[in-house]
Amino acid sequence: MKLTLVLLALVGCVAAFSVPAPTKVKVADAAFLEKQKFLFEILYRIEDPLFFEEYIKYGKQLVGDKSQYTEFDYYMEKFWESYKMDALLPKGEFFGALVKTHHKQAWGLFNFFYYAKDFETFKHNVAWARIHVNEGMFVYALTLAVIHKPEFEGLILPQIYEIFPQYFFNSKFVYEAEKFDYDVWSKYIMYEKEYHDILYKDVSKYHDNFYFYTKDWKTWQWWKMMGLGEHWYFEDKFFLRENISQYTKESKYNEITKGLKKFYMPVDYTRDIDFFNAESKMSYFTEDLGWNSYWYYLNMDYAFFLDGHKFGLDKDRRGEFWIYNVQQILARYYQERLANGFGEIPEYFWYKQVEFGYDPQLINYNGVGFSYRKNYFEYQTYGKFDMLYQVQSFFDRIYNVLETGFYKTADGVVIDLHKPEAVKFIGNYLQGNVDTYDKYFFNYYYMLCHMYFADVDYYDFEVFPNIFLNFETMMRDPFFYTFYKKITDVFYKFQYFKGAYTKKDLTYEGFQIKDVSVSKLVTYFDFVDFDVTNLLNDKMTFVDGKFVWDKALLARQARLNHKPFNFEFDIVSDKVQKGVVRIFLGPKFDEYGRTIPLKYNAQNFVQIDSFVYPFVAGQNTIKRGSKDFTWTSADRATYSELYKYVQLASEGTYEFPLDLSEPHNAFPDRLVLPRGWEHGMPMQFYFFVSPYAEDYELFSNFDFTYSAGIGSGTRFVDSKPFGYPFDRSIDEYSYFVPNGYFKDVKIYYQDTFAKYFEKKYANFGEFDYSIEY
């Protein structure tokens, strides 16, 4: 279903790797399909009671027999006790993964899933939890189990925004989706058709002034320009997404979607309603579903409470990988700020006001709205100074030990923090994960930070919804980037003490980059359908005991994308050898048009690609396109489509390839470039080539066609520090080496909506399918 190179997008931002030779993709067997079908059905309409009778029978009792588990630990005991005492978080209450009381119960539930000896036990526990456990806690624990349980390799869950659309779309849309009734909608449409001539009058023939045609239009409200409203429309063509043609060309696709009624509704991003907030100009980026789900899955893959040794996460350098991802996210956000005329990410000071407020306009699945922050808000008005002092103490302590150069743990172990290999300790400290060497002082600081900003106390149980308490919602708020900048400042302090690379350190005599040509870089806004069928409030239909998935609700949204672009490298090698080519994209000027010195600008570069290449002696011409990037993914197949595929495969009429869907943790390809400007936004690439000298073979211990290889230790292109050669303090002149190359470019923004201003849309009242992809 997908291009091979896209299928290999198995790692996140900065974790790029070269593409091995394609291997034959495995096809799901009956046992795999049974598991896959179970997972899709158990998550269907998660807010509603479970209607699948076979699973209801399974879910009568949590399996308490310890012999049915490979391990029965402390957290399982505590969860079992809470269950017996009816002290679990009730269904319908808001669940926060970073609320301490919720976290402990979620940990126990995850262990009941993860340590189940066989699928039968797992199935009983999942069915029981679906019926009895809080919805958010259930999804959190199940997602972790499916990602990390070795025997579940290749199994797919719907994307988090398909399971809980409430956390990604505004409350206005969610209410409309939950009110949708097909019978009422059908009558409404019949009424509209009958009285079309009366209800819709084209008055443009009386004047040529389009002021009234555009007066209520706001950025991203494309539907007004097409003459559409914020209500449901029947989609009789296809799921709208960039790569839909790769699916529709398959002979089975029409059979799969046959009988599936699709309905879409235009949906907006958050904007300032009650108080002015200039930052809402960037809501198209901070609230992008791919952007937010990337952060969510990064924190699922490398969950802070999972033991690095037991789950293999230490093989992937989990702490270093996490903090570098934070740095890259901030760098990418800064690039988007520049594209919108903003400057540096604001600093956070403990006792100063936060200038810009934020109203997420979200509702929880129980109907309670999320809390908001007013402009010029002071967090110390929460009180909770003991929690604040603990968080401050962490930052003071880590800065002190970095300046001292070593740290002595509670058990007497001395760690030299000025050595490059100490990055794993710093990364673990900053993530606050369980691999932290001194758990007494550093563990759980990260959770306390989020609890403090969400106004949650140590032992609060039933809490008010707040975006800072879950990974899938926190990046919507501009304050996320302000506070996480404070975390990365610690990381930059560590890099400073490592010392800068010299020109000799970065020169590899065997390589010389003669030239790199880059095709035109163009960004634009296109349209996409996100599957929100889980919000459907309709009766479920069963025929001969089989569920009939006959309706799909879609959120149609404008989102940032870019046209494919290409590189052509001209590189000379002095011998036959393998080399690693790294590509970085960074800004050229700040918001005032001043050139940013590399010393300060290196932290604003984003690594967009990295690959191994077999060089021949002499001239090497390498052609590489943006579609070849192996850490990114194209648009994913929807929940509805995937279920239909599984259903056909279960009936024996379709072979289900394990690589059917893109990996859960890949970065969206369309967000590689910042928006740019219509007249061209100046940016720069930095290309760097170094020898490949690793003693492991890429993907040698997992099947890259369908597995993300979490905890494998062979996911990354090489063992150099993430972000190399920008992983230390910078001496600018050291980067002008034969194997390094700077290239000035411009990013052009093509306004998709301009044509609606230039003249009236010819098919006013209908969706415009002429958009180019």
C-alpha positions in Angstrom: 0.0 0.0 0.0 2.9 2.4 0.6 6.2 3.2 -0.9 8.9 1.1 0.5 10.9 4.1 1.7 7.9 5.5 3.6 7.3 2.2 5.2 10.7 2.3 6.8 10.0 5.4 8.7 10.4 3.7 12.1 12.1 6.3 14.2 11.3 9.8 15.3 12.9 13.2 14.9 16.8 12.9 14.9 16.7 9.1 14.8 17.2 8.9 11.0 18.8 5.9 9.4 19.7 4.5 6.1 17.4 2.2 4.2 18.4 -1.5 4.0 17.5 -3.6 1.0 13.8 -4.3 0.9 12.7 -7.6 2.3 9.5 -9.5 1.7 6.7 -8.2 3.8 5.0 -10.7 6.1 1.3 -11.4 5.8 -0.8 -11.7 8.9 -1.9 -15.2 9.9 -5.2 -16.2 11.6 -3.8 -15.7 15.2 -2.4 -12.3 14.4 -5.8 -11.2 12.8 -7.7 -12.4 15.9 -5.5 -10.2 18.1 -5.7 -7.2 15.7 -9.5 -7.5 15.4 -9.9 -7.7 19.2 -7.8 -4.5 19.7 -9.7 -2.5 17.1 -13.1 -3.6 18.5 -12.2 -3.1 22.1 -11.3 0.5 21.5 -14.4 1.3 19.4 -16.3 4.2 20.9 -14.4 4.0 24.1 -16.8 6.3 26.0 -19.7 4.0 25.4 -20.4 0.7 27.2 -18.9 -2.4 25.6 -21.4 -3.9 23.1 -19.4 -6.9 21.8 -21.0 -9.9 23.6 -18.0 -12.2 23.4 -15.8 -9.6 25.1 -18.4 -8.9 27.7 -18.2 -12.6 28.7 -14.4 -12.3 28.9 -14.6 -9.2 31.1 -16.5 -10.4 34.0 -13.4 -10.8 36.2 -9.8 -9.5 36.4 -7.5 -12.6 36.4 -6.1 -12.7 39.9 -4.2 -16.0 39.7 -0.6 -15.1 40.1 0.5 -18.2 38.1 -1.0 -16.6 35.0 1.7 -13.9 35.0 5.4 -14.0 34.4 5.7 -11.5 37.3 3.4 -10.2 39.9 4.9 -7.0 41.3 4.2 -4.3 43.9 2.1 -2.2 41.6 -0.1 -5.1 40.6 -0.6 -5.9 44.3 -1.6 -2.2 44.9 -3.9 -2.2 41.9 -5.6 -5.4 43.0 -6.1 -4.0 46.5 -7.6 -0.7 45.0 -9.9 -2.8 42.8 -11.1 -4.9 45.8 -11.7 -1.8 47.9 -13.5 0.0 45.0 -10.8 2.7 45.1 -9.9 2.8 41.4 -10.3 6.1 39.5 -14.0 6.0 38.5 -15.1 5.8 34.9 -15.9 9.2 33.4 -13.4 11.1 35.5 -10.5 12.9 33.9 -7.3 10.8 33.8 -3.9 12.5 33.9 -0.9 10.4 33.0 1.2 12.9 35.1 -1.1 13.0 38.1 0.8 11.0 40.8 -2.3 9.1 42.1 -3.5 8.2 38.6 0.0 7.2 37.5 0.4 4.6 40.2 -2.9 2.9 39.2 -2.1 3.1 35.5 1.3 1.4 36.2 -0.4 -1.5 38.0 -2.9 -1.9 35.1 -0.2 -1.8 32.5 1.6 -4.6 34.4 -1.5 -6.7 34.4 -1.5 -6.4 30.6 2.2 -6.7 30.1 3.0 -9.6 32.4 0.1 -11.8 31.2 1.5 -15.2 30.3 -0.7 -15.7 27.2 -3.1 -13.9 25.0 -6.1 -15.5 26.7 -5.1 -13.9 30.1 -4.4 -10.6 28.3 -7.7 -10.7 26.6 -9.6 -11.3 29.9 -7.8 -8.4 31.6 -8.3 -6.0 28.7 -12.0 -6.8 28.4 -12.4 -6.5 32.1 -10.6 -3.1 32.1 -12.6 -1.9 29.2 -15.8 -2.4 31.2 -14.7 -1.4 34.7 -11.6 0.9 34.5 -11.5 4.6 33.7 -11.4 5.2 30.0 -8.2 7.4 29.9 -6.3 5.0 32.2 -7.4 2.0 30.1 -6.2 3.5 26.8 -2.9 4.7 28.4 -2.1 1.2 29.8 -3.2 -0.7 26.7 -1.1 1.6 24.4 2.0 1.0 26.5 1.4 -2.8 26.6 0.9 -3.1 22.8 4.0 -1.1 22.1 6.3 -2.9 24.6 5.0 -6.5 24.8 7.4 -8.4 22.5 4.8 -10.9 21.2 2.6 -8.0 20.0 5.2 -6.8 17.5 3.4 -5.5 14.4 0.0 -5.0 16.0 -1.7 -1.7 15.3 -3.7 0.5 17.5 -5.8 3.5 16.1 -3.9 6.7 16.4 -4.5 8.5 19.7 -6.5 11.3 17.9 -8.8 8.6 16.6 -9.3 7.1 20.0 -9.8 10.4 21.8 -10.7 13.1 19.3 -11.8 15.2 22.2 -8.2 15.9 23.0 -7.4 17.3 19.5 -10.5 19.1 18.2 -12.4 22.0 19.7 -15.5 21.5 21.8 -17.8 23.0 19.1 -16.8 20.2 16.7 -17.0 17.5 19.4 -20.6 18.5 20.4 -21.6 18.5 16.7 -20.1 15.0 16.2 -21.8 13.6 19.3 -25.2 15.0 18.2 -24.9 13.5 14.7 -27.9 11.4 13.9 -28.1 9.8 10.4 -31.9 9.8 10.2 -32.2 13.4 11.2 -29.4 14.4 8.9 -31.0 12.6 6.0 -34.3 14.5 6.5 -32.4 17.8 6.8 -30.6 17.2 3.5 -33.8 16.4 1.8 -35.4 19.6 3.1 -32.3 21.6 1.9 -32.6 20.1 -1.6 -36.3 20.8 -1.8 -36.0 24.4 -0.8 -32.6 25.2 -2.2 -33.8 28.0 -4.5 -35.4 29.7 -1.5 -32.7 29.2 1.1 -29.7 30.0 -1.1 -29.8 33.1 -3.2 -26.7 34.3 -5.2 -26.8 38.1 -4.8 -23.5 38.7 -6.4 -25.2 39.5 -9.7 -26.4 42.7 -8.1 -23.0 44.0 -7.2 -19.3 43.2 -7.8 -18.1 44.0 -4.2 -16.9 40.9 -2.5 -16.6 42.5 1.0 -19.6 40.8 2.3 -18.4 37.5 0.8 -15.2 37.6 2.8 -16.0 39.8 5.8 -16.4 37.0 8.4 -13.5 35.0 7.1 -10.6 34.2 9.5 -7.4 32.3 8.9 -8.0 28.6 8.5 -11.8 29.0 8.1 -11.5 27.9 4.5 -15.1 26.6 4.4 -16.6 30.1 4.5 -14.7 30.9 1.3 -16.3 27.8 -0.3 -19.8 28.7 0.9 -19.9 25.8 3.4 -21.0 25.9 7.0 -19.8 24.1 10.2 -22.1 21.1 9.9 -22.0 17.7 8.4 -21.7 16.9 4.7 -21.8 13.6 2.8 -18.5 12.5 1.3 -19.1 10.5 -1.8 -15.6 10.4 -3.2 -12.8 9.3 -0.9 -11.0 9.9 2.3 -9.1 13.2 1.8 -5.4 12.9 2.4 -2.2 13.4 0.5 -1.4 9.7 -0.4 -4.9 8.4 -0.9 -4.1 7.5 -4.5 -1.7 4.8 -3.2 -4.7 3.1 -1.6 -7.4 3.7 -4.3 -5.3 2.1 -7.0 -5.5 -1.2 -5.1 -8.2 -3.4 -6.6 -9.5 -4.4 -3.1 -9.8 -0.9 -1.8 -13.2 -0.3 -3.4 -14.5 -3.5 -1.9 -13.2 -2.5 1.5 -14.9 0.9 1.5 -18.1 -0.4 -0.2 -21.2 0.4 1.9 -19.2 2.8 4.2 -21.1 6.1 4.5 -18.7 8.9 5.1 -19.6 12.3 6.6 -17.2 15.3 7.1 -17.5 18.5 8.9 -15.1 21.5 8.6 -13.1 22.2 11.8 -11.2 25.2 12.9 -8.1 25.6 15.1 -8.2 27.5 18.4 -8.3 31.2 18.2 -8.5 34.1 20.8 -12.1 34.5 21.8 -12.3 36.0 25.3 -8.9 37.8 25.3 -6.4 38.9 22.8 -3.5 36.5 22.2 -1.1 37.0 19.3 0.2 33.4 19.8 -3.1 32.0 18.4 -1.7 32.9 15.0 0.4 29.8 15.3 -2.4 27.4 16.4 -2.3 25.7 13.0 1.1 24.4 14.1 0.9 23.9 17.9 -2.4 22.1 17.5 -1.4 20.0 14.5 -2.5 16.4 15.1 0.7 14.9 13.8 2.9 17.3 15.8 1.1 16.5 19.1 0.8 12.7 18.5 4.5 12.6 17.8 5.3 13.8 21.3 2.7 11.5 22.8 4.2 8.4 21.1 7.8 9.4 22.0 6.7 9.4 25.7 4.9 6.0 25.2 8.0 4.4 23.6 10.3 5.7 26.3 7.9 6.0 29.2 9.6 7.6 32.2 8.6 4.8 34.6 9.8 1.8 32.5 13.0 0.2 33.6 15.6 0.8 30.9 17.4 -2.5 31.4 14.2 -4.7 31.6 12.6 -3.1 28.6 15.8 -2.6 26.6 15.3 1.2 26.5 18.9 1.8 27.7 20.1 0.2 24.5 18.4 3.1 22.6 20.1 5.7 24.9 16.6 6.6 26.2 17.6 9.7 28.2 19.8 11.3 25.6 17.2 10.5 22.9 14.5 12.1 24.9 16.3 15.4 25.7 17.5 15.7 22.1 14.0 15.3 20.9 12.9 18.1 23.2 15.7 20.3 21.8 14.7 19.5 18.2 11.0 20.2 19.0 12.0 23.6 20.3 14.2 24.3 17.3 11.4 23.4 14.9 8.9 25.6 16.9 11.4 28.5 16.8 11.6 28.1 13.0 7.8 28.3 12.7 7.8 31.4 15.0 10.2 33.1 12.6 8.0 32.3 9.7 5.1 34.1 11.5 7.1 37.1 12.5 7.8 36.1 16.1 11.2 35.9 17.7 12.8 34.0 20.5 10.8 31.6 22.6 9.9 33.6 25.8 11.9 32.7 28.9 10.2 31.5 32.1 10.9 33.0 35.5 9.5 31.4 38.6 7.9 34.6 40.0 7.0 36.6 36.9 3.8 36.7 34.9 3.3 34.6 31.9 2.3 37.2 29.3 0.2 35.1 26.9 -2.8 33.1 28.2 -4.3 30.1 26.5 -7.7 28.6 26.2 -7.5 25.1 24.7 -11.3 25.1 24.0 -11.3 21.3 24.7 -13.7 19.2 26.6 -13.0 15.9 28.4 -14.9 12.8 27.4 -17.1 13.4 30.4 -18.2 16.8 29.1 -16.1 18.9 31.5 -14.1 21.7 29.8 -10.4 22.1 30.2 -9.1 24.8 32.4 -7.5 27.9 30.8 -4.9 30.5 31.6 -5.6 34.3 31.3 -3.0 36.8 29.9 -0.4 37.9 32.4 -1.1 35.0 34.7 1.0 34.3 37.8 1.4 30.6 38.7 2.4 31.4 42.3 -1.3 32.4 42.9 -1.9 28.6 43.0 0.0 28.5 46.3 1.6 25.0 46.6 4.9 26.6 47.4 6.3 23.3 48.8 5.9 21.8 45.4 7.3 24.8 43.7 10.4 24.8 46.0 11.0 21.1 45.1 11.0 21.8 41.4 13.3 24.9 41.9 15.5 22.7 44.1 16.0 20.3 41.2 17.1 23.0 38.8 19.4 24.5 41.4 20.9 21.1 42.2 21.6 20.1 38.6 23.2 23.4 37.8 25.4 23.2 40.9 26.6 19.7 40.1 27.3 20.7 36.4 29.4 23.6 37.6 31.2 21.3 40.1 31.8 18.8 37.4 30.9 15.6 39.4 28.0 14.2 41.3 28.1 11.9 44.3 25.0 9.7 44.5 23.3 8.7 47.8 25.1 5.4 47.7 28.5 7.0 47.2 29.0 6.6 43.4 30.9 9.5 41.8 29.9 10.5 38.3 32.1 12.8 36.2 29.6 15.1 34.4 32.1 16.9 32.2 32.8 13.8 30.1 30.8 13.4 26.8 29.5 10.0 27.9 27.8 11.6 30.9 25.0 12.7 28.5 23.1 9.6 29.5 23.0 10.7 33.1 21.9 14.2 32.1 19.2 12.9 29.8 17.9 10.6 32.5 17.9 13.4 35.0 16.0 15.7 32.8 13.4 13.2 31.8 13.1 12.2 35.4 13.0 8.5 34.4 13.6 5.5 36.6 17.1 5.0 35.3 18.2 8.2 37.1 21.1 7.3 39.3 20.0 9.2 42.3 16.3 8.5 42.6 16.0 10.2 45.9 16.7 13.7 44.5 15.8 13.6 40.9 13.1 11.0 40.3 9.5 12.4 39.8 10.6 16.1 39.5 9.2 16.0 35.9 5.8 14.9 37.2 5.8 17.5 39.9 6.5 20.2 37.3 3.4 19.3 35.4 1.2 18.8 38.5 2.3 22.3 39.7 1.4 24.0 36.4 -2.0 22.2 36.4 -2.8 23.1 40.0 -2.8 19.5 41.2 -1.7 18.6 44.7 0.3 15.5 45.7 -2.6 13.4 46.7 -5.4 14.9 44.5 -7.5 12.1 42.9 -10.4 13.7 41.1 -8.8 16.5 39.2 -9.9 19.2 36.8 -9.0 18.6 33.2 -5.7 20.4 32.2 -3.7 20.1 29.1 -0.4 19.8 31.1 -1.4 16.5 32.6 -1.3 14.4 29.4 1.3 14.1 26.7 -1.1 14.3 23.8 -2.4 17.7 24.8 0.4 19.6 26.4 2.1 20.9 23.2 -1.0 22.9 22.2 -0.1 25.5 24.8 2.7 28.0 23.9 3.8 27.9 27.5 4.9 24.3 26.9 7.8 25.6 24.8 8.6 28.4 27.3 9.0 25.9 30.2 10.8 23.2 28.2 13.2 25.8 27.1 14.2 26.0 30.8 14.9 22.2 30.7 17.0 22.4 27.5 19.0 25.3 29.1 20.4 22.6 31.5 21.3 20.5 28.5 23.1 23.4 26.8 25.0 24.0 30.1 26.2 20.4 30.0 27.2 20.8 26.3 29.2 23.9 27.2 31.3 22.0 29.7 32.1 19.3 27.1 34.0 21.9 25.1 33.8 22.7 21.4 35.0 20.5 18.6 38.2 21.7 16.9 38.6 21.9 13.2 40.7 18.8 13.4 38.0 16.9 15.3 35.5 17.6 12.5 37.7 17.1 9.5 37.6 13.7 7.8 40.2 13.7 5.1 38.6 11.0 3.1 35.5 13.1 2.1 35.0 16.4 0.4 31.6 17.9 -0.4 32.1 19.8 -3.7 28.5 21.0 -4.1 24.9 20.4 -3.1 22.0 21.6 -5.2 18.5 21.9 -3.7 15.3 22.1 -5.6 12.8 24.9 -4.9 11.2 24.7 -1.4 7.5 25.4 -1.4 5.0 25.1 1.4 1.2 25.4 1.3 -1.9 24.4 3.1 -3.9 21.3 1.9 -6.9 19.5 3.4 -7.1 16.2 5.3 -9.8 14.0 6.8 -9.2 12.8 10.3 -11.3 9.8 11.4 -13.4 10.7 14.5 -15.9 7.9 14.3 -15.3 7.2 18.0 -17.5 10.2 18.6 -20.4 8.7 16.8 -23.5 8.4 18.9 -25.4 5.9 16.9 -26.7 2.4 17.4 -24.3 -0.5 16.6 -25.4 -3.0 14.0 -24.6 -6.7 14.1 -25.4 -9.2 11.4 -24.9 -12.9 12.3 -22.9 -11.8 15.3 -20.5 -9.7 13.2 -20.2 -6.0 13.7 -21.1 -3.8 10.7 -19.0 -0.7 10.5 -21.1 1.3 8.1 -20.5 4.9 9.0 -17.4 7.1 9.4 -17.3 10.6 10.8 -14.5 12.8 9.5 -13.0 16.1 10.7 -11.8 18.0 7.6 -9.1 20.4 8.4 -6.5 22.6 6.6 -2.9 21.7 7.6 0.6 22.7 6.7 2.4 20.7 4.0 5.2 21.1 1.5 5.8 20.0 -2.1 8.4 17.3 -2.6 12.0 18.6 -2.9 15.3 17.0 -3.9 19.0 17.2 -3.1 21.8 16.4 -5.5 25.2 15.9 -3.7 28.6 16.1 -5.4 31.0 14.4 -3.0 34.5 13.1 -3.6 35.8 10.1 -1.6 39.5 9.1 -1.6 38.6 5.4 -1.4 35.8 2.9 -1.4 34.1 3.4 2.0 30.8 3.8 3.8 29.9 7.2 5.1 27.1 8.9 7.0 25.5 11.9 5.4 23.6 14.2 7.8 21.3 17.1 6.7 20.4 20.0 9.0 18.0 22.9 8.4 18.3 26.1 10.3 17.4 29.8 10.2 19.7 32.4 8.7 18.3 35.6 10.3 16.4 36.5 13.5 13.0 38.3 13.5 14.8 41.6 13.0 16.8 40.5 9.9 20.1 40.1 11.8 22.4 37.2 10.9 22.4 34.8 13.8 26.0 33.6 14.7 26.4 29.9 14.5 27.5 29.9 18.2 23.9 30.7 19.1 22.1 29.4 16.1 23.3 25.8 16.2 20.5 25.0 18.7 18.0 26.1 16.1 19.0 23.5 13.5 16.8 20.6 12.9 18.2 17.3 11.6 15.9 16.4 8.7 17.7 13.4 7.3 20.6 11.0 7.9 21.7 8.0 5.8 24.5 5.6 5.2 26.0 5.7 1.6 28.5 3.3 0.0 31.0 5.7 -1.5 33.2 4.7 -4.5 36.7 6.1 -5.0 36.5 9.5 -6.8 33.3 11.4 -7.7 30.0 10.4 -6.2 26.7 11.9 -7.3 23.9 11.2 -4.8 20.3 12.1 -5.5 17.9 12.1 -2.6 14.4 13.4 -2.2 12.2 14.4 0.7 10.1 11.3 0.1 13.3 9.3 0.9 13.6 10.5 4.4 13.4 7.4 6.5 12.3 9.0 9.9 9.1 10.6 8.5 5.8 9.2 7.5 3.0 10.1 5.0 -0.6 10.2 6.0 -1.9 7.1 7.8 -4.8 4.9 6.9 -7.8 5.7 9.0 -9.3 3.6 11.8 -12.3 2.9 9.7 -10.2 1.7 6.7 -7.9 -0.5 8.8 -10.8 -2.2 10.5 -12.3 -3.0 7.1 -9.0 -4.4 6.0 -8.9 -6.7 9.0 -12.5 -7.7 8.6 -11.9 -8.8 5.0 -8.6 -10.6 6.0 -10.4 -12.4 8.8 -13.0 -13.7 6.2 -10.1 -15.0 4.1 -10.7 -12.7 1.1 -7.7 -10.4 1.6 -4.1 -10.9 2.6 -3.3 -8.4 5.4 0.3 -7.1 5.1 2.0 -6.3 8.4 3.3 -3.0 6.9 -0.2 -1.7 5.9 0.0 1.3 8.2 2.8 3.8 8.9 4.7 3.4 12.2 3.1 5.0 15.2 6.1 7.0 16.2 7.3 8.6 12.9 7.4 12.3 12.4 5.0 13.8 9.9 6.7 14.4 6.6 4.7 17.5 5.9 6.1 19.3 8.9 9.8 19.1 7.9 9.8 22.7 6.6 8.5 25.8 8.3 5.8 27.7 6.5 8.1 30.3 4.9 7.1 33.5 3.2 5.5 34.3 -0.1 8.6 36.2 -1.2 10.9 33.6 0.2 12.1 33.0 3.8 15.9 32.8 4.1 17.1 29.5 5.6 20.2 27.5 5.4 21.2 23.8 5.1 24.3 22.3 6.7 25.5 19.0 5.2 28.1 16.9 7.0 29.8 13.6 6.0 31.6 11.3 8.4 32.9 7.7 8.1 30.6 4.9 9.1 32.4 2.6 11.6 29.9 0.7 13.6 30.1 -2.9 14.9 26.4 -3.5 14.6 24.2 -4.0 11.6 21.2 -1.7 11.2 17.9 -3.4 12.0 19.7 -6.7 12.6 17.5 -7.8 15.5 14.0 -6.8 14.3 11.9 -6.7 11.2 11.9 -3.1 10.0 9.0 -3.6 7.6 6.5 -3.6 10.5 8.3 -3.1 13.8 9.6 0.1 15.3 12.4 -1.7 17.1 11.9 0.0 20.5 14.6 -1.2 22.8 16.5 -3.0 20.0 19.6 -0.9 20.1 19.9 -1.0 16.3 17.4 1.8 15.4 19.9 4.6 14.8 22.3 5.2 12.0 25.4 5.2 14.2 26.5 5.6 17.8 27.6 9.2 17.6 25.8 11.7 19.9 22.4 12.7 18.7 22.7 16.0 16.8 26.4 15.5 16.0 28.3 17.7 15.1 26.1 20.3 16.8 26.1 18.4 20.1 28.6 20.7 21.9 29.3 24.4 22.3 30.2 25.9 19.0 33.4 27.3 17.5 32.0 28.6 14.2 35.2 28.3 12.2 35.5 24.6 13.0 32.5 23.8 10.8 34.0 25.1 7.6 35.7 21.8 6.8 35.9 19.9 3.4 33.3 17.3 4.6 30.9 20.1 5.8 28.9 22.4 3.5 26.6 25.4 4.2 23.9 26.1 1.6 21.6 29.2 1.6 18.1 28.6 0.5 14.6 30.2 0.6 11.3 28.7 1.5 8.4 30.0 -0.4 4.8 29.9 0.9 2.1 29.4 -1.7 -1.2 30.7 -0.5 -3.8 28.0 -1.1 -6.6 30.4 -0.1 -5.6 33.3 -2.4 -7.8 32.2 -5.3 -10.9 32.6 -3.1 -10.1 36.3 -2.7 -9.2 37.0 -6.2 -12.6 35.9 -7.6 -15.6 34.2 -6.3 -15.4 30.4 -6.0 -17.3 29.0 -9.0 -18.9 26.1 -7.2 -19.9 28.2 -4.1 -21.6 25.8 -1.7 -19.5 22.8 -2.6 -16.1 21.6 -1.4 -13.3 22.4 -3.8 -11.6 19.1 -4.8 -9.2 20.8 -7.1 -6.5 21.3 -4.4 -3.1 20.2 -5.6 -1.1 17.7 -3.5 
